[in-house]
Amino acid sequence: MNYYNEIDPFATAWLQNLMSAGHIPKGDVDTRSIEDVTPGDLDGYTQCHFFAGIGGWPLALKLAGWPDSKSVWTGSCPCQPFSTAGAGTGFTDERHLWPAWFHLIRECRPDVVFGEQVRAAIKHGWLDLVSADMEAEGYAVGGAVLGAHSVGAPHIRQRLYFVANPSSERGARLRTTDCVGEVRQGRQDWPMDLQQVYASPYTPGASHPQPLLRRGVDGISARVGRLRGYGNAIVPQTAAAFIRAYTQV
């Protein structure tokens, strides 16, 4: 059984639609803040997705061939404390929710944890904090910065991906070269029709910092939800390449 934690109402409805359509595994959607989730709430779940958004991580696992029955946790902590979209206040920002997620990790000790954050978080020491916390609990941590353009998308969208697992079982060694090979192979996973949607009406082959979205009809309030959902989402094909690199080490 899968567990999804997401507080945004538009995103949670999106998750339900994706599950109904069979695009991501069915599961329970918890709309509470992660700060209100207790370790006991997660008993019985094989896969847990925190800050689930519109389901990018479960789709990435599917693209990477990760079995639905194999235990894993995923999460993309809010990026606003570290990105240009936020105030850049770093660890003092109330949206810095790694401590809340780490509390659940420390208590439940999942077999594998995949995560993602904006590249700018590195200079704030976010990856150092994550690594120190996880290693103190006996986990090995590996990470890499990958861009969506690496899997054939017409925008850059560089993100920091990390993976952690108990070091006594298997080291989370992840070389940049492993990811490079996987993202090149991952170009085959990018649907051509999605390439065309993103590229039009821009010059084919142009590279842009963020995904290019077709405008919604003016006056429809749902457009704001769509833009927020897309903007916060990971690129599943990039994450899938990262997952494959980890499984093949």
C-alpha positions as CSV (number, residue, x, y, z in Angstrom):
1,M,0.0,0.0,0.0
2,N,1.2,3.5,-0.8
3,Y,1.0,6.6,1.4
4,Y,1.0,10.1,-0.1
5,N,1.4,13.3,2.1
6,E,0.5,16.6,0.5
7,I,-1.2,19.7,1.9
8,D,-2.2,21.5,-1.3
9,P,-5.9,20.8,-2.1
10,F,-5.4,21.1,-5.9
11,A,-2.4,18.8,-5.9
12,T,-4.2,16.2,-3.7
13,A,-7.2,16.2,-6.2
14,W,-4.6,15.7,-9.0
15,L,-3.1,12.8,-7.2
16,Q,-6.5,11.1,-6.8
17,N,-7.1,11.6,-10.6
18,L,-3.7,10.1,-11.4
19,M,-4.5,7.1,-9.2
20,S,-7.9,6.6,-10.8
21,A,-6.3,6.7,-14.3
22,G,-3.7,4.1,-13.3
23,H,-0.7,6.4,-13.8
24,I,0.6,6.0,-10.2
25,P,-0.1,3.3,-7.6
26,K,-3.3,3.6,-5.6
27,G,-2.9,4.7,-2.0
28,D,-4.0,6.9,0.9
29,V,-3.6,10.6,0.6
30,D,-2.9,12.4,3.9
31,T,-3.6,16.1,3.6
32,R,-2.1,17.1,7.0
33,S,1.1,19.0,7.4
34,I,4.1,16.6,7.7
35,E,4.7,18.2,11.1
36,D,1.4,16.5,12.3
37,V,2.3,13.1,10.9
38,T,3.5,10.6,13.5
39,P,5.6,7.4,12.9
40,G,2.6,5.3,13.9
41,D,0.6,6.8,11.1
42,L,2.9,5.1,8.6
43,D,2.6,1.5,9.8
44,G,1.7,-0.9,7.1
45,Y,2.7,1.2,4.1
46,T,5.3,-0.2,1.7
47,Q,6.0,3.1,-0.1
48,C,5.7,6.6,1.3
49,H,5.8,9.8,-0.7
50,F,6.1,13.0,1.2
51,F,5.6,16.5,-0.3
52,A,4.0,14.3,-3.0
53,G,2.9,17.2,-5.2
54,I,1.4,15.8,-8.4
55,G,3.0,12.4,-8.1
56,G,6.4,12.9,-9.8
57,W,8.3,10.4,-7.6
58,P,6.0,7.4,-7.9
59,L,5.9,7.9,-11.7
60,A,9.7,8.1,-11.7
61,L,9.9,4.8,-9.7
62,K,7.6,3.3,-12.3
63,L,9.7,4.5,-15.2
64,A,12.9,3.2,-13.5
65,G,11.4,-0.3,-13.1
66,W,11.1,-0.1,-9.3
67,P,8.6,-2.8,-8.1
68,D,5.4,-1.6,-6.4
69,S,6.1,-4.2,-3.7
70,K,9.6,-2.9,-2.9
71,S,9.9,-0.6,0.1
72,V,11.0,3.0,-0.5
73,W,10.4,6.6,0.8
74,T,10.5,9.7,-1.4
75,G,10.2,13.4,-0.9
76,S,11.0,16.8,-2.3
77,C,11.1,19.2,0.6
78,P,9.8,22.8,-0.1
79,C,12.4,24.7,-2.1
80,Q,11.3,28.2,-1.2
81,P,13.8,28.7,1.7
82,F,16.6,28.2,-0.8
83,S,15.3,29.2,-4.3
84,T,14.8,32.5,-6.0
85,A,11.1,31.9,-5.7
86,G,11.2,32.4,-2.0
87,A,12.8,34.9,0.4
88,G,16.1,33.0,0.5
89,T,16.1,32.9,4.3
90,G,17.4,29.3,4.4
91,F,17.1,27.3,7.6
92,T,15.2,30.1,9.4
93,D,12.3,29.8,7.0
94,E,9.3,28.0,8.5
95,R,9.0,26.1,5.2
96,H,12.3,24.4,5.9
97,L,10.7,21.0,6.7
98,W,13.6,18.6,6.5
99,P,13.7,18.3,10.3
100,A,10.1,17.1,10.3
101,W,10.8,14.6,7.5
102,F,14.0,13.4,9.2
103,H,12.1,12.8,12.4
104,L,9.9,10.3,10.6
105,I,12.9,8.7,8.8
106,R,14.8,8.3,12.1
107,E,11.9,6.7,13.8
108,C,10.7,4.4,11.0
109,R,14.1,3.7,9.4
110,P,12.9,3.0,5.7
111,D,15.1,0.8,3.5
112,V,15.8,3.4,0.9
113,V,15.1,7.2,0.7
114,F,15.1,9.3,-2.5
115,G,14.9,13.0,-2.3
116,E,15.2,16.2,-4.3
117,Q,15.9,19.8,-3.8
118,V,16.8,22.9,-5.8
119,R,20.5,23.2,-6.7
120,A,20.8,26.5,-4.8
121,A,20.2,24.6,-1.5
122,I,23.8,23.3,-1.7
123,K,25.4,26.6,-1.1
124,H,23.1,27.0,2.0
125,G,24.5,23.8,3.4
126,W,21.3,21.8,3.0
127,L,23.0,18.7,1.5
128,D,25.5,18.8,4.3
129,L,22.8,18.9,6.9
130,V,20.9,16.0,5.2
131,S,24.1,13.9,5.0
132,A,25.1,14.6,8.6
133,D,21.7,13.8,9.9
134,M,21.4,10.6,7.9
135,E,24.9,9.4,8.5
136,A,24.4,9.9,12.3
137,E,21.6,7.4,12.0
138,G,23.7,4.8,10.1
139,Y,22.7,5.7,6.6
140,A,25.0,6.2,3.6
141,V,24.2,9.1,1.3
142,G,24.9,9.8,-2.3
143,G,23.8,12.7,-4.5
144,A,24.1,14.4,-7.9
145,V,22.9,17.5,-9.7
146,L,21.0,16.7,-12.8
147,G,19.2,18.8,-15.4
148,A,16.0,18.1,-17.3
149,H,17.8,18.9,-20.5
150,S,19.9,15.8,-19.9
151,V,16.9,13.6,-20.7
152,G,15.9,15.6,-23.7
153,A,13.6,18.2,-22.2
154,P,13.9,21.7,-23.8
155,H,14.6,23.4,-20.4
156,I,17.4,23.1,-17.9
157,R,15.7,22.8,-14.5
158,Q,18.7,21.6,-12.6
159,R,17.9,19.8,-9.3
160,L,19.9,18.1,-6.5
161,Y,18.9,14.5,-6.2
162,F,20.0,12.3,-3.2
163,V,19.6,8.7,-2.1
164,A,20.2,7.2,1.3
165,N,20.1,3.6,2.7
166,P,21.4,1.9,5.8
167,S,25.2,1.6,5.3
168,S,25.3,-1.8,6.9
169,E,23.2,-3.2,4.0
170,R,24.6,-1.4,0.9
171,G,26.6,1.7,0.5
172,A,24.7,4.5,-1.3
173,R,27.7,5.1,-3.6
174,L,26.6,7.2,-6.6
175,R,29.1,8.5,-9.0
176,T,28.3,11.4,-11.4
177,T,29.4,9.2,-14.3
178,D,26.7,6.7,-13.3
179,C,24.1,9.4,-13.6
180,V,25.4,10.8,-16.9
181,G,25.1,7.4,-18.6
182,E,21.6,7.0,-17.3
183,V,20.3,10.4,-18.3
184,R,21.6,9.9,-21.8
185,Q,19.7,6.6,-22.0
186,G,16.7,8.3,-20.3
187,R,16.2,10.5,-23.4
188,Q,14.2,7.5,-24.8
189,D,11.7,7.8,-22.0
190,W,10.7,11.4,-22.8
191,P,7.4,11.3,-24.8
192,M,7.7,13.2,-28.1
193,D,4.2,14.7,-27.8
194,L,5.3,16.3,-24.5
195,Q,8.4,17.6,-26.2
196,Q,6.2,19.3,-28.7
197,V,4.0,20.8,-26.1
198,Y,6.9,22.2,-24.2
199,A,8.7,23.5,-27.3
200,S,5.8,25.1,-29.1
201,P,5.8,28.0,-30.1
202,Y,9.4,28.4,-29.1
203,T,12.4,27.6,-31.3
204,P,13.0,23.8,-31.4
205,G,16.2,22.9,-29.5
206,A,16.1,26.1,-27.4
207,S,17.0,25.6,-23.7
208,H,15.0,27.4,-21.0
209,P,15.5,27.5,-17.2
210,Q,12.0,26.1,-16.4
211,P,9.3,24.2,-18.2
212,L,7.3,26.2,-20.8
213,L,3.6,26.0,-20.3
214,R,0.7,26.7,-22.6
215,R,-1.5,29.5,-21.2
216,G,-4.8,28.5,-19.7
217,V,-8.0,30.3,-20.5
218,D,-8.0,33.7,-18.7
219,G,-10.5,33.7,-15.8
220,I,-10.2,30.0,-14.8
221,S,-9.0,29.9,-11.2
222,A,-7.7,26.3,-11.7
223,R,-4.9,27.7,-13.9
224,V,-3.1,29.0,-10.7
225,G,-3.3,25.5,-9.3
226,R,-1.9,24.0,-12.5
227,L,1.0,26.4,-12.6
228,R,1.9,25.8,-9.0
229,G,1.6,22.0,-9.5
230,Y,3.9,22.1,-12.6
231,G,6.3,24.5,-11.0
232,N,6.8,22.4,-7.8
233,A,7.0,19.1,-9.7
234,I,10.1,17.1,-10.4
235,V,10.8,15.9,-13.9
236,P,10.1,12.1,-13.6
237,Q,12.4,11.1,-16.4
238,T,15.4,12.8,-14.7
239,A,14.5,11.2,-11.3
240,A,14.1,7.8,-13.0
241,A,17.6,8.1,-14.5
242,F,18.9,8.9,-11.0
243,I,17.1,5.9,-9.5
244,R,18.4,3.6,-12.2
245,A,22.0,4.8,-11.6
246,Y,21.5,3.9,-7.9
247,T,20.1,0.4,-8.6
248,Q,23.0,-0.4,-11.0
249,V,25.9,0.6,-8.7
